[in-house]
Amino acid sequence: MKIPQQPLSQRILKYSLTTLIIIGSLWSAAGLEITLERILDAPRQIGILVGAMFPLDLSQEAFDRIIPKVFESLFIAWAGTVIGAIFSFPVSFLAAQNVAVGIVSRTTKQILNAIRAFPELILAFVFLPITGLGPFTGTLAVGIHSIGTLGKLSSEVIEGIDEGPLEAIKSSGGSKLNELSFGVIPQVMPTITSYWLYRFEINLRASAVLGVVGAGGVGQELINQLRFRDFPRAGTVLICTIILVLTADTISAAIRNRIIKGKVVKS
Amino acid sequence: MINIPKKPAPTYLVTLGIPAAILFTIFSFRRIGFNLQDFRENLANRAIVTDPLFNPKWQWAWDNTADALLETVQIAILASIVGCAVALPLAFYASRATNLNKYSYFLYKSFLNLVRTIPDLFWAMLFTVAVGIGPFAGVLALIMFSLAIMGKLLSETIDSIDPGPMEAAKATGASHNQSVFTSALPQVLPNYTAYFLYIFELCIRASVILGLVGAGGVGRIIETQRIFLRFDRISPIIVIILVVVILIEQFSVWIRRRII
């Protein structure tokens, strides 16, 4: 029996990619001085750290410190997402090719790209001298980065709409503004809202991290406990963060599902 | 008269959700100390950062960051390759289409969710404590990071594969594992490659900040210069990273077009 083979060019591509991956990882491992010994020893070392975290520090004092910080991260993420959503919404119309004039769309897109290039932590550095150490700094950093990412995603949603309703509005004498409010917005709103929620999930993780540079949130607490070698309390911080993120993710995912797929009709 | 259909009544999600969201927003802004007046008063302070930031010292960056940049790229390469390799079998166990056992499916799915909840820099902090400061901790952190993303993306892709080929393989007498290997795996391989390239990009971006907690890479230089407020030395690094990311993006677009 003759089994058809993949074309030669495909096979060459496949093998060269495999070699590239193997050489790449070996080269990187050598460059970073990662030896087999270290890899084999890592599980034991991680085990020691995890072991040191248990039993968790469940004292009242620990919770009094940690819980407000965990919620601070939640507030930073939410407020940052709201800032991102409010500002990115009009901007995304300017960035969409089918709504704005060519040059406006291209410039706006470049501005959004430039904003996205700065990680939240770097933005936090920029805001620290203005807003000081605290959650406000984190919120601004998260918010501005979200404008970049949400603006890009939303403008892509707007570019993907069905032009039919727009034509219908135009032919019945509607203005450009009518077109936007009756033609574009109803079409894009569900997807854009779900992107906002999705961004909120990402921002929650980002805001947890921001504490490392003093921009508020639970990251500060974790890095302090790890520095002071108070591992049981670090473990509590970690567990509290996991619970918060899991809960927020679950709720947000449920709402997104409901928005995109609509009401489940029981038959 | 034209009979216009009535607009359906808003659901509970809208009537309760929107006021709740607005209330929560107001509450959040109060709790984070949102204060535009202070912001305006202190706006002049921005010069401390922005003046040097927009006045980059290219020569300095050129002379001092090459090693650290190479380290960043190496961390990203190693971590994304290992992370995605580990994620491949996990994703098949975490998909209902390929894992027939309800309990082990739930176990793998929960594991991936759990890994995903911990932010990348938290992993980095934990690993610097566990295995010591240096790029090895960064590699481990990004392995968890890419494992989580690949696990989620790929398992969801496997959920939506065409079951036909698997059935066909089983009809010819293949065991479940054989049918997964010969029918499910080839279906998702193009997606796997595309996700891998995407994750590699994310890893490059993420490995920039790993140095802030001592996990190696170019972030180590950013952190030391930040403490001395030398933002004129930080901005060229950011631009260089941006160029690297754009180059990698172009490369992955090229490969993706070849494969899919």
Interface residues (C-beta under 8 A of the other chain):
Chain A: L13 L17 I21 G24 S25 W27 S28 A29 G31 L32 E33 I34 R38 D41 A42 Q45 I46 I48 L49 F71 E72 L74 F75 I76 W78 A79 V82 A117 F118 P119 L121 I122 F125 V126 L128 P129 I130 T131 G132 G134 P135 F136 G138 T139 R205 A206 A208 V209 V212 V213 G216 G219 L222 I223 L226 L238 T241 I242 V245 L246 D249 I255 R258 I259 K263
Chain B: T11 L13 G17 F24 T25 F27 S28 F29 R31 I32 G33 F34 N35 D38 F39 N42 L43 N45 R46 I48 V49 T50 L53 L70 E71 V73 Q74 I75 I77 L78 I81 V82 N113 L114 T117 I118 P119 D120 L121 F122 M125 L126 F127 V129 A130 V131 P135 F136 V139 L140 R205 V208 I209 L212 V213 G216 I222 R226 F231 I234 I238 L242 V245 I255 R258 I259
